[in-house]
Amino acid sequence: MTITIALAGKGGVGKTTVAGMIIKYLALNQTGSILAIDADPSANLNMVLGLELEWTVGDIREDMLEQVKTSLNTGGAAMGTMPGGISKRDYLEYHIRASLSEGQRFDLIAMGRGEGPGCYCAVNHNLREVVDSLSRHYAYVVIDNEAGLEHLSRRTTRDVQHLIIVSDPTRRGLVAAQRVVALSNSLDVKVEQLHLVVNRAPQGVVPEPLQAEVDKVGAPLLGVVPGDNDLMNFEFTGKPLIDLGDKSPVYQAVVGMMDKILHSSPAR
C-alpha cells in the first residue's frame, strides 16, 4: 500500500518547507522509496530538496501536443499516435519517467505549468494514469500542492491518506485553511484524514488571539512549527532546506507530527 501525503494552504505559508521536512523525515526514519510530486506551477520543491529540474510534466505535455499538431498539419500521424507510431500514452510514460530527478531515497517529479488554451481532456486523463501508475512503485508519495485543491483531482485518482493543511500564524492563513477543508469535501479523490499545521509560530505555540480561529478550521491541529533563524539563513544563501541539521527545531517539530500520524511504522 502506498501512503499518500498531500499538503495544501494559501500561498506563502511554507507548504514547500514542510513538504521538504516530511521527505527528510521519511528518508531518515521509514523504509521504502519516496516520490515527491511538485504540483505547484512555480515548481521550487526541487530547490528545497537540492535537485536539478530539467523538465516538468507540463513541458512534456506541451511538447507532445506541438508534435501532434505539426504532424497533423503535414498529413502525418493520426490523432491517437505520435510521429513514428508511438501512442500518446507510451510517449508520456517514457518522458515522465525520464524526467524524474533522483535524490537519496527519493525521486521528484514536477507538474509544472497548467493547461493552455487547447483541448487537454484526453491528454490529462493519460497524465493521471501515468502518474498513478508511477506512484504505485513507491511506499510514500508526498504532493506539494498549489494554493487551491481543485487541481488535485486532475493530478491523481489515488486516495490521499493524509491531507496536511498548512497555515501561518495569521487570521488570513487560518481562514484560508477553513476554505481548504471545505474544498476537500468536494474532491473526487478520497481524503482519509485532515490535519492542520501552524507554521512559523513564535516560540512554537499558537498565539492566544488565534486559538479561536484554529478551532474553526475543521481539521485537528497536528502540530506547530516554530520560526527558526537557521532556516532563514538557508533561505538567504540558497542552501537546500533538506540539509538542515537533525536538531533543527523546524525538523524536530515535523518529526513529532509524522511520528504521530505514521506511528513510526513503514508503509505496508
Steps between C-alpha positions, in 0.01 A plus 500: 500500500630843406448771762418832335557825691378823339565854619277801437447856622517854371812622324796603713418304816794260462337189348813420301722530808275262695490263200880499490522417871245218458709352218813531715319321785382217275846456349665478844237313699287284272578214266379506144547735208356853483353695209471877538251667266528877460148596389560874541554675163782704656689169540758570773485180707812393313693790659390388847615146418824605330408347162530628145180531300523482122149405386155526656193299407356820355801533270458139385130549432556818298783340303285199419206712385727712284637190332149366437388837360800520268452142383130548428568819307738310275267203453690281748400308811141424589334668799577214737869466422823694486734526201664159460185316612557513878180549699451819700475298820832324434663832402385665823605205716848483347570871532350537847715216630801657329422837664527364857764675709670246724615572853612277785199280586257726313408603147333821384256574221373854435160559340592850379273744323127451466304430187509746213211606274476170308299186572679295765233259626640183340860602569430571867323165535814331369716712731301393805530136403875531446562684829280254692677204340836649592389571857412135566869413498569719805426444868429872554378778273525860625306757293581871542190676364428851386271719709172341386390136500286478189802386297567202729232290333649588161846385611413163648220253555677354803360529853682740730566353843612828659412852383714744698367857487774750578432848635719779627411654840256752352124525481521515118693175485257322730194626309664364183551169684127488573431538128740216418309274741174593325656433158629161612141380541430557130802319357470191283798370698425340837680675789528271801640740762527878523766674707581864576858624542578854614837603359745772613327541836685715757661275765329205334155566646175632355452862613203519737300745282509243216388198699133561418583509127694173532193340657286613203717341231327163509820296508676395820823682582780256424782724616673836500825581320708779657675778316872429468799720416706210358223425252491867400875495442457199272234692310726805463799300376304259278608187690260205465275496806520121512858549624378665821649321798305222668483714817334789318184601691315514167599145410436371854150648495428310178650182650252519786209548261600220267562260788146579611328425169720213382565341841867460396406206277600445137250487217346156447 
